[in-house]
Amino acid sequence: MKNGKLGLFMVLFVLLSAFSSGEKQEPMQSVVNRGLNRATEQALLMAKELKNREGRFPKTINKKGELATSDYAWWCSGFFPGELWYLYENHPDKELRAYAEMYTNRIENAKKITYSHDVGFMLNCSFGNGYRLTKNPHYKDVMTTGANSLATRFKEEVGLIRSWDFNKKKWQFPVIIDNMMNLEFFTVVSRLTGNDRFRDMAISHADKTMEHHFRPDYSCYHVVSYDTITGKPHIKQTHQGYADESAWARGQAWALYGFTMMYKETGKKEYLKQANHIARFIMNHPRMPEDKVPYWDFDAPDIPNAPRDASAAAIMASALLDLSQMNPNKFGKSCRMLAEQQLRSLTSPEYLAKKGGNCNFVLLHSTGHYPNNSEVDVPLSYADYYYVEALIRMKKLLNK
């Protein structure tokens, strides 16, 4: 009897200890609110700092620890005005709108750019979000002009949008996985103008990318160069990842987001199937860290000491939230759970900047171009943009 009572006491003690020591998880709504509040504080500070620096946009922090900026022609120029539009959507404040309009107007000349595939990033994040929220007809005109400029990079014989014009001795017609992100610009402008040409180009690009950019495990190459005569790949490699056959983390994020978005835009079930495969590769990867903020490359040789990439986590989280709604099943719940874990980590003191710190960027610990020793363990404007987008998407789901 004595031993029986002791055994029962020990079981109760273990259960009570486990219960009392388990940390109570912060409500997701609280996480979202804290993240959006901090992002708003930082974005307003950034907007005021650059207000009188005509034509400049936040880019990163340089090696001296100072704010580095760009002009409208840098591929990241649209992210900061886009972030401001998202924050205005969350809190329709006159000051936020004024700054969103100011920084959006600074990019208008990008509508004439024909030497870059990133016109979609530049104009859809800024003018696209601006038009969505204000229906300003001038924004639509800018986007239409920009879409026609981007269309000059589409080659019928290859069926793709050319990404880069450099390294012509090695690449005939290089296409990077990042280019999937510019397709939304085409589908949006197609819908606004009734011109199916843009939509058809987006679908062609997505189809060819799905056919040639992926390995059997649904990880993706960074760069695929196509023969301009046959339209077939002649080289597959990386430019920003660890190795040609490695899984560069942000590349996997671009792929996940791109095919999730293309399913949302077109309803083609092949894109949903592809997005689901990519998501499974990411969520089941044995080298995904416990906090779900990936190393800059899943195959980096110095894991677990390799730099993280908060931008990849933010992009993944935003895509996974959309993907969770496209899969009303157990897998969809897994997508949402991973996105929640990523947002909890990004909104923790480990990744979320203090007010007025981090040169007024929102997130810490992103990696831009590690092999070039460029933008390693720094804030990046697109990390902030997709973080805020993910928070907005999560807030909408919580309020359903």
C-alpha positions as CSV (number, residue, x, y, z in Angstrom):
1,M,0.0,0.0,0.0
2,K,2.8,2.3,0.9
3,N,4.6,1.6,-2.3
4,G,1.4,2.0,-4.3
5,K,0.8,5.5,-2.8
6,L,4.4,6.4,-3.5
7,G,4.1,5.3,-7.1
8,L,0.9,7.3,-7.5
9,F,2.5,10.4,-5.9
10,M,5.5,10.1,-8.3
11,V,3.2,9.9,-11.4
12,L,1.2,13.0,-10.2
13,F,4.5,14.8,-9.4
14,V,5.8,14.2,-12.9
15,L,2.5,15.3,-14.6
16,L,2.3,18.4,-12.4
17,S,6.0,19.3,-13.1
18,A,5.5,18.9,-16.8
19,F,2.4,21.1,-16.7
20,S,4.0,23.8,-14.6
21,S,7.3,23.8,-16.5
22,G,5.6,24.0,-19.9
23,E,5.6,27.5,-21.3
24,K,2.3,29.0,-22.1
25,Q,2.3,29.9,-25.8
26,E,1.5,33.5,-26.6
27,P,-1.8,33.9,-28.5
28,M,-1.1,34.3,-32.3
29,Q,-3.2,37.5,-32.4
30,S,-0.8,39.1,-29.8
31,V,2.2,38.0,-31.9
32,V,0.7,39.5,-35.0
33,N,-0.2,42.8,-33.3
34,R,3.2,43.2,-31.8
35,G,4.9,42.5,-35.2
36,L,2.7,45.0,-37.0
37,N,3.1,47.6,-34.4
38,R,6.9,47.4,-34.5
39,A,6.9,47.3,-38.3
40,T,4.8,50.5,-38.3
41,E,7.1,52.2,-35.9
42,Q,10.2,51.3,-37.9
43,A,8.7,52.1,-41.3
44,L,7.7,55.6,-40.2
45,L,11.1,56.2,-38.7
46,M,12.7,55.0,-42.0
47,A,10.3,57.1,-44.1
48,K,11.1,60.2,-42.1
49,E,14.9,59.6,-42.3
50,L,14.9,59.4,-46.1
51,K,12.1,61.9,-46.7
52,N,14.5,64.6,-47.9
53,R,16.9,62.3,-49.7
54,E,15.1,62.5,-53.0
55,G,14.8,59.3,-55.0
56,R,16.4,57.0,-52.3
57,F,15.1,53.8,-50.9
58,P,16.3,51.6,-48.0
59,K,18.4,48.7,-49.1
60,T,20.4,47.2,-46.2
61,I,23.1,48.0,-43.6
62,N,26.6,48.3,-45.0
63,K,29.8,46.8,-43.5
64,K,30.3,50.1,-41.6
65,G,27.0,49.6,-39.9
66,E,25.4,52.4,-41.8
67,L,22.1,52.6,-43.7
68,A,22.7,51.7,-47.4
69,T,20.2,53.0,-49.9
70,S,19.4,52.6,-53.6
71,D,17.7,54.5,-56.4
72,Y,14.6,53.4,-58.3
73,A,16.6,51.1,-60.6
74,W,17.7,48.7,-57.9
75,W,15.6,45.5,-58.0
76,C,14.5,46.1,-54.4
77,S,13.2,49.6,-54.8
78,G,9.5,48.6,-54.6
79,F,9.6,46.8,-51.3
80,F,9.6,49.7,-49.0
81,P,6.7,51.5,-50.5
82,G,4.9,48.2,-50.7
83,E,5.5,47.7,-47.0
84,L,4.1,51.1,-46.3
85,W,0.9,50.2,-48.3
86,Y,0.5,47.0,-46.3
87,L,0.9,48.9,-43.1
88,Y,-1.6,51.5,-44.3
89,E,-4.0,48.7,-45.1
90,N,-3.7,47.4,-41.6
91,H,-4.1,50.9,-40.1
92,P,-5.5,53.5,-42.5
93,D,-3.5,56.4,-41.2
94,K,-3.0,59.6,-43.2
95,E,0.7,59.7,-42.5
96,L,1.3,56.1,-43.6
97,R,-0.7,56.8,-46.8
98,A,1.3,60.0,-47.5
99,Y,4.6,58.2,-47.2
100,A,3.3,55.3,-49.2
101,E,2.4,57.6,-52.1
102,M,5.6,59.6,-51.8
103,Y,7.9,56.5,-52.1
104,T,5.7,54.9,-54.7
105,N,6.0,58.0,-56.9
106,R,9.8,57.8,-56.6
107,I,9.7,54.5,-58.6
108,E,7.6,55.6,-61.6
109,N,10.6,55.7,-64.0
110,A,11.0,52.0,-63.5
111,K,8.0,51.6,-65.9
112,K,10.5,52.2,-68.8
113,I,13.1,49.6,-67.7
114,T,13.6,46.8,-70.3
115,Y,17.0,45.6,-69.0
116,S,15.7,43.8,-65.9
117,H,13.2,41.1,-65.1
118,D,12.6,42.7,-61.7
119,V,10.2,45.3,-63.0
120,G,7.5,43.1,-61.5
121,F,9.1,43.4,-58.0
122,M,9.5,47.1,-58.5
123,L,6.0,48.0,-59.7
124,N,3.7,45.4,-58.4
125,C,4.8,45.8,-54.7
126,S,4.5,49.5,-54.9
127,F,2.0,50.6,-57.6
128,G,0.2,47.3,-57.5
129,N,-0.6,47.5,-53.8
130,G,-1.3,51.2,-54.1
131,Y,-3.8,50.6,-56.9
132,R,-5.4,47.7,-55.0
133,L,-6.1,50.0,-52.0
134,T,-6.8,53.3,-53.7
135,K,-7.9,52.6,-57.3
136,N,-5.8,55.5,-58.5
137,P,-6.1,55.4,-62.3
138,H,-2.5,56.7,-62.7
139,Y,-1.2,53.7,-60.9
140,K,-2.9,51.4,-63.4
141,D,-1.4,53.4,-66.3
142,V,2.1,53.1,-64.8
143,M,1.7,49.3,-64.3
144,T,0.4,48.8,-67.9
145,T,3.5,50.7,-69.3
146,G,5.7,48.6,-67.0
147,A,4.2,45.3,-68.1
148,N,4.8,46.2,-71.7
149,S,8.4,47.0,-70.8
150,L,8.8,43.6,-69.0
151,A,7.2,41.8,-72.0
152,T,10.2,42.8,-74.1
153,R,12.2,40.2,-72.2
154,F,9.9,37.4,-73.1
155,K,11.2,35.2,-76.0
156,E,8.6,33.2,-77.8
157,E,11.1,30.6,-79.0
158,V,12.1,29.8,-75.4
159,G,8.7,30.5,-73.8
160,L,10.3,32.4,-70.8
161,I,11.3,35.8,-69.5
162,R,15.0,36.4,-69.6
163,S,16.4,37.1,-66.2
164,W,19.9,38.5,-66.7
165,D,22.0,40.0,-69.5
166,F,25.4,39.4,-68.0
167,N,27.8,36.4,-68.3
168,K,26.9,35.9,-71.9
169,K,29.9,33.6,-72.5
170,K,28.4,31.0,-70.1
171,W,24.6,31.7,-70.4
172,Q,22.6,32.0,-73.6
173,F,19.2,32.7,-72.0
174,P,19.5,32.6,-68.2
175,V,16.3,32.2,-66.1
176,I,16.5,32.3,-62.3
177,I,13.9,30.8,-59.9
178,D,13.4,34.4,-58.5
179,N,11.7,35.3,-61.8
180,M,8.6,33.4,-60.7
181,M,7.9,36.3,-58.4
182,N,7.5,38.7,-61.4
183,L,4.6,36.7,-62.9
184,E,2.0,38.1,-60.5
185,F,2.6,41.5,-62.1
186,F,1.7,40.1,-65.5
187,T,-1.5,38.4,-64.2
188,V,-2.6,41.5,-62.3
189,V,-2.1,43.8,-65.3
190,S,-3.8,41.3,-67.6
191,R,-6.8,41.3,-65.3
192,L,-6.9,45.1,-65.1
193,T,-6.5,45.7,-68.9
194,G,-8.2,42.6,-70.3
195,N,-5.1,41.8,-72.3
196,D,-4.5,38.1,-72.2
197,R,-1.1,38.4,-73.7
198,F,0.5,39.1,-70.3
199,R,-1.3,36.2,-68.6
200,D,-0.3,33.9,-71.4
201,M,3.4,34.8,-71.0
202,A,3.1,34.2,-67.2
203,I,1.6,30.8,-67.7
204,S,4.2,29.9,-70.3
205,H,7.1,30.9,-68.0
206,A,5.6,29.0,-65.1
207,D,5.1,25.9,-67.2
208,K,8.7,25.8,-68.5
209,T,10.0,26.6,-65.0
210,M,8.0,23.7,-63.6
211,E,9.4,21.4,-66.3
212,H,13.1,22.2,-66.1
213,H,13.9,23.9,-62.8
214,F,13.2,21.1,-60.3
215,R,15.0,18.0,-59.1
216,P,13.1,14.7,-58.3
217,D,12.9,15.8,-54.6
218,Y,11.3,19.1,-55.7
219,S,14.2,21.2,-54.6
220,C,15.0,23.8,-57.3
221,Y,18.1,25.0,-59.2
222,H,18.8,28.7,-59.0
223,V,19.8,29.3,-62.6
224,V,18.8,27.4,-65.7
225,S,20.1,28.7,-69.0
226,Y,18.3,27.8,-72.2
227,D,19.5,27.3,-75.7
228,T,18.0,30.1,-77.7
229,I,17.4,27.9,-80.8
230,T,16.1,24.7,-79.3
231,G,14.5,26.3,-76.2
232,K,16.0,23.5,-74.1
233,P,18.2,23.9,-71.0
234,H,22.0,23.7,-71.6
235,I,23.2,24.4,-68.1
236,K,21.8,24.2,-64.6
237,Q,23.6,25.8,-61.7
238,T,23.6,28.3,-58.9
239,H,24.8,31.9,-58.6
240,Q,23.9,32.7,-55.0
241,G,23.7,29.3,-53.4
242,Y,26.4,27.1,-51.9
243,A,26.7,24.7,-54.9
244,D,25.0,23.9,-58.2
245,E,23.1,20.9,-56.6
246,S,22.4,22.5,-53.2
247,A,19.1,23.9,-52.0
248,W,19.6,27.7,-51.7
249,A,17.0,28.6,-49.0
250,R,15.6,31.8,-50.6
251,G,15.4,30.0,-54.0
252,Q,13.2,27.4,-52.4
253,A,11.1,30.2,-50.9
254,W,10.7,32.0,-54.3
255,A,9.6,28.6,-55.8
256,L,7.1,28.0,-53.1
257,Y,5.6,31.5,-53.3
258,G,5.7,31.6,-57.1
259,F,3.7,28.4,-57.7
260,T,1.3,29.1,-54.8
261,M,0.6,32.6,-56.3
262,M,0.2,31.2,-59.9
263,Y,-2.4,28.7,-58.7
264,K,-4.3,31.6,-57.0
265,E,-4.0,33.7,-60.1
266,T,-4.9,31.0,-62.7
267,G,-6.6,28.1,-60.9
268,K,-4.4,25.6,-62.7
269,K,-4.2,22.6,-60.5
270,E,-0.7,21.7,-61.7
271,Y,0.6,24.7,-59.9
272,L,-1.1,23.8,-56.7
273,K,0.4,20.3,-56.9
274,Q,3.8,21.7,-57.5
275,A,3.5,24.2,-54.6
276,N,2.5,21.3,-52.3
277,H,5.5,19.3,-53.3
278,I,7.8,22.2,-52.7
279,A,6.2,22.9,-49.3
280,R,6.8,19.2,-48.3
281,F,10.4,19.4,-49.3
282,I,10.8,22.5,-47.1
283,M,8.8,21.4,-44.0
284,N,10.4,17.9,-44.0
285,H,13.9,18.9,-44.5
286,P,16.2,17.4,-41.9
287,R,18.3,20.6,-41.7
288,M,15.5,23.0,-41.1
289,P,16.4,24.6,-37.7
290,E,14.1,24.2,-34.7
291,D,13.0,27.8,-34.9
292,K,12.1,27.3,-38.6
293,V,14.2,30.2,-39.8
294,P,16.4,28.4,-42.4
295,Y,20.1,28.6,-42.9
296,W,21.0,30.5,-46.0
297,D,21.4,27.2,-47.9
298,F,20.0,23.9,-46.7
299,D,23.3,22.3,-47.7
300,A,25.7,24.8,-46.3
301,P,28.8,22.9,-45.0
302,D,29.1,24.8,-41.7
303,I,25.6,24.0,-40.4
304,P,24.6,24.6,-37.5
305,N,27.0,27.7,-37.6
306,A,25.9,28.9,-41.0
307,P,24.1,32.3,-41.2
308,R,20.4,32.3,-41.2
309,D,18.1,33.9,-43.8
310,A,15.1,35.7,-42.2
311,S,14.0,36.8,-45.6
312,A,13.6,33.2,-46.7
313,A,11.5,32.5,-43.6
314,A,9.3,35.5,-44.2
315,I,8.7,34.6,-47.9
316,M,7.9,31.0,-46.9
317,A,5.5,32.0,-44.1
318,S,3.6,34.3,-46.4
319,A,3.3,31.6,-49.1
320,L,2.4,28.9,-46.6
321,L,-0.5,30.9,-45.2
322,D,-2.0,31.2,-48.7
323,L,-1.3,27.5,-49.4
324,S,-3.0,26.5,-46.2
325,Q,-6.2,27.9,-47.5
326,M,-5.9,26.1,-50.8
327,N,-5.6,22.8,-49.0
328,P,-8.6,22.3,-46.6
329,N,-7.1,19.2,-45.1
330,K,-4.5,18.0,-42.7
331,F,-1.7,19.1,-45.0
332,G,-3.2,22.6,-45.1
333,K,-3.1,22.7,-41.3
334,S,0.6,21.7,-41.4
335,C,1.3,24.6,-43.8
336,R,-0.4,27.0,-41.4
337,M,1.4,25.5,-38.4
338,L,4.8,26.0,-40.0
339,A,4.0,29.6,-41.0
340,E,2.9,30.3,-37.4
341,Q,6.1,28.9,-36.0
342,Q,8.1,31.1,-38.4
343,L,6.2,34.2,-37.5
344,R,6.6,33.5,-33.8
345,S,10.4,33.2,-34.3
346,L,10.6,36.3,-36.5
347,T,8.6,38.3,-34.0
348,S,10.8,37.2,-31.1
349,P,13.7,39.3,-29.8
350,E,16.1,37.1,-31.8
351,Y,14.9,38.5,-35.1
352,L,12.7,41.5,-34.4
353,A,14.6,44.8,-34.1
354,K,14.1,47.1,-31.2
355,K,12.4,50.4,-31.9
356,G,14.9,52.8,-33.5
357,G,17.5,50.1,-33.9
358,N,18.7,48.1,-36.9
359,C,18.9,51.4,-38.9
360,N,15.1,51.3,-38.8
361,F,14.7,48.0,-40.6
362,V,12.2,45.6,-39.0
363,L,14.0,42.2,-39.1
364,L,17.5,41.1,-38.3
365,H,19.6,38.2,-39.7
366,S,19.0,38.0,-43.4
367,T,21.5,36.8,-46.0
368,G,21.6,38.3,-49.5
369,H,24.5,36.9,-51.5
370,Y,26.7,34.8,-49.3
371,P,29.2,33.5,-52.0
372,N,30.0,37.1,-52.9
373,N,30.3,38.0,-49.2
374,S,27.5,40.6,-49.8
375,E,24.7,41.3,-47.4
376,V,25.5,38.6,-44.9
377,D,23.6,38.6,-41.6
378,V,22.0,42.0,-42.2
379,P,18.5,43.4,-42.6
380,L,17.0,43.5,-46.1
381,S,14.1,45.5,-47.4
382,Y,12.4,42.5,-48.9
383,A,12.6,40.5,-45.7
384,D,10.6,43.3,-44.1
385,Y,8.1,43.4,-46.9
386,Y,7.2,39.7,-46.9
387,Y,7.2,39.7,-43.1
388,V,4.6,42.4,-43.0
389,E,2.7,40.7,-45.8
390,A,2.7,37.4,-43.8
391,L,1.5,39.2,-40.7
392,I,-1.4,40.8,-42.7
393,R,-2.4,37.4,-44.1
394,M,-2.3,35.8,-40.7
395,K,-4.4,38.6,-39.2
396,K,-7.0,38.1,-41.9
397,L,-7.1,34.4,-41.1
398,L,-7.4,35.0,-37.4
399,N,-10.3,37.4,-38.0
400,K,-12.3,35.0,-40.2
